[in-house]
Amino acid sequence: MELNSIGLSSEKSEGLSEDLNVLLANFQRYYQNLRGIHWNIKGRLFFDLHVKFEELYNDANTKVDEIAERILTLGGVPLHTFEDYIAKSEIEVGKNITKDKEAIELIVDSIKKLLIIERGILETSDEANDEGTNSMMSDFITEQEKTVWMMKAWLTE
């Protein structure tokens, strides 16, 4: 078995890089959705939600960078064009969302898709003995599950 520069299977690292690129593409769309709802939200909850959406897009931006750097660490090349992001992402585009409930529902749906991808990567990284990717996915999952819980609590009337 051929090992890469960090001592992992080159073949498994290549597969993980591909999976991480799918996650990267989905995070980029999630990030753009968050920017859009941050800019366009209206209503009596504007001040609270505007700040919250900024917090979420800053976090997503950090995660985008972490994912890309992990891909590079594994020996891959991170996707970096809108064309690639569109082709590889499954997250719904949230266009012209101005209503609070619709925005929160988009966030919950988006994070659900991210969690599904992350759990798949977690399984694969565990099988590849890739603790770096494993740890990253575990951290992302823990944070996002809490965010979903909070958003679902907000949606409850």
C-alpha positions as CSV (number, residue, x, y, z in Angstrom):
1,M,0.0,0.0,0.0
2,E,1.3,3.4,-1.0
3,L,1.4,6.0,1.8
4,N,1.1,9.7,1.3
5,S,3.3,12.3,3.1
6,I,1.2,12.1,6.3
7,G,1.4,8.3,6.5
8,L,-2.1,7.5,5.2
9,S,-3.1,5.3,2.3
10,S,-2.8,7.4,-0.8
11,E,-5.8,5.8,-2.4
12,K,-8.0,6.3,0.7
13,S,-6.8,9.9,1.0
14,E,-7.8,10.5,-2.6
15,G,-11.3,9.2,-1.9
16,L,-11.5,11.4,1.2
17,S,-10.4,14.4,-0.8
18,E,-13.2,13.8,-3.2
19,D,-15.7,13.5,-0.4
20,L,-14.4,16.6,1.3
21,N,-14.7,18.5,-2.0
22,V,-18.4,17.6,-2.1
23,L,-18.7,18.9,1.5
24,L,-16.8,22.0,0.4
25,A,-19.2,22.7,-2.5
26,N,-22.2,22.3,-0.2
27,F,-20.6,24.6,2.4
28,Q,-20.0,27.2,-0.2
29,R,-23.7,27.2,-1.2
30,Y,-24.7,27.2,2.5
31,Y,-22.4,30.2,3.0
32,Q,-23.9,32.1,0.1
33,N,-27.4,31.4,1.3
34,L,-26.5,32.7,4.7
35,R,-25.0,35.9,3.2
36,G,-28.2,36.4,1.2
37,I,-30.6,36.0,4.1
38,H,-28.3,38.2,6.2
39,W,-28.6,40.9,3.7
40,N,-32.3,40.5,2.8
41,I,-34.0,39.6,6.1
42,K,-36.9,41.9,7.0
43,G,-39.4,42.2,9.8
44,R,-39.6,42.8,13.5
45,L,-36.8,40.3,14.3
46,F,-34.4,41.9,11.8
47,F,-31.8,43.1,14.4
48,D,-31.6,39.7,16.1
49,L,-31.6,37.6,13.0
50,H,-29.2,39.9,11.0
51,V,-26.6,39.4,13.8
52,K,-27.2,35.6,14.0
53,F,-26.9,35.1,10.3
54,E,-23.6,37.0,10.3
55,E,-22.4,34.7,13.1
56,L,-23.4,31.7,11.0
57,Y,-21.8,32.8,7.8
58,N,-18.6,33.7,9.5
59,D,-18.5,30.2,11.0
60,A,-19.3,28.7,7.6
61,N,-16.5,30.7,6.0
62,T,-14.0,29.4,8.6
63,K,-15.2,25.8,8.0
64,V,-14.8,26.3,4.2
65,D,-11.2,27.2,4.8
66,E,-10.6,24.3,7.1
67,I,-12.1,21.9,4.6
68,A,-10.0,23.2,1.8
69,E,-6.8,23.0,3.9
70,R,-7.7,19.4,4.9
71,I,-8.0,18.5,1.3
72,L,-4.6,20.0,0.6
73,T,-3.1,18.2,3.6
74,L,-4.4,14.9,2.2
75,G,-2.7,15.7,-1.1
76,G,-5.8,16.8,-3.0
77,V,-6.9,20.0,-4.7
78,P,-9.9,21.9,-3.3
79,L,-12.6,22.9,-5.7
80,H,-12.6,26.7,-6.2
81,T,-15.0,27.6,-8.9
82,F,-18.7,28.4,-8.8
83,E,-19.1,26.0,-11.7
84,D,-17.7,23.2,-9.5
85,Y,-19.7,24.2,-6.5
86,I,-23.0,24.2,-8.5
87,A,-22.2,20.8,-10.0
88,K,-21.3,19.2,-6.7
89,S,-23.7,20.7,-4.2
90,E,-27.1,19.4,-3.1
91,I,-28.1,22.2,-0.8
92,E,-31.1,24.2,-2.1
93,V,-30.4,27.8,-3.3
94,G,-32.2,30.3,-1.1
95,K,-33.0,33.1,-3.4
96,N,-34.5,36.4,-2.2
97,I,-35.6,35.1,1.2
98,T,-36.8,37.9,3.4
99,K,-39.1,36.1,5.9
100,D,-37.7,34.8,9.2
101,K,-39.4,31.4,9.3
102,E,-38.4,30.6,5.7
103,A,-34.8,31.6,6.4
104,I,-34.5,29.5,9.5
105,E,-36.1,26.5,7.7
106,L,-33.5,26.9,4.9
107,I,-30.7,26.8,7.5
108,V,-32.1,23.7,9.2
109,D,-32.6,21.9,5.9
110,S,-29.1,22.9,4.8
111,I,-27.4,21.8,7.9
112,K,-29.2,18.5,7.7
113,K,-27.7,17.9,4.3
114,L,-24.3,18.9,5.6
115,L,-24.6,16.5,8.5
116,I,-25.4,13.6,6.2
117,I,-22.3,14.3,4.2
118,E,-20.2,14.8,7.3
119,R,-21.3,11.5,8.8
120,G,-20.4,9.7,5.6
121,I,-17.0,11.3,5.7
122,L,-16.6,10.4,9.3
123,E,-17.2,6.8,8.5
124,T,-14.7,6.8,5.6
125,S,-12.1,8.7,7.6
126,D,-12.4,6.2,10.4
127,E,-11.9,3.3,8.0
128,A,-8.8,5.1,6.6
129,N,-7.4,5.7,10.1
130,D,-7.4,9.5,9.3
131,E,-7.8,11.0,12.7
132,G,-7.4,14.6,11.4
133,T,-10.4,14.4,9.1
134,N,-12.2,12.3,11.7
135,S,-11.7,14.9,14.4
136,M,-12.8,17.8,12.1
137,M,-16.0,16.0,11.2
138,S,-16.8,15.2,14.8
139,D,-16.3,18.8,15.7
140,F,-18.5,20.0,12.8
141,I,-21.2,17.5,13.6
142,T,-21.3,18.5,17.3
143,E,-21.6,22.2,16.6
144,Q,-24.2,21.8,13.8
145,E,-26.4,19.5,15.8
146,K,-26.6,22.2,18.5
147,T,-27.4,24.8,15.9
148,V,-30.2,22.7,14.5
149,W,-31.6,22.2,18.0
150,M,-31.6,26.0,18.6
151,M,-33.1,26.7,15.2
152,K,-35.8,24.1,15.8
153,A,-36.5,25.7,19.2
154,W,-36.9,29.0,17.5
155,L,-39.3,27.5,15.0
156,T,-41.5,26.1,17.8
157,E,-44.5,28.3,18.6
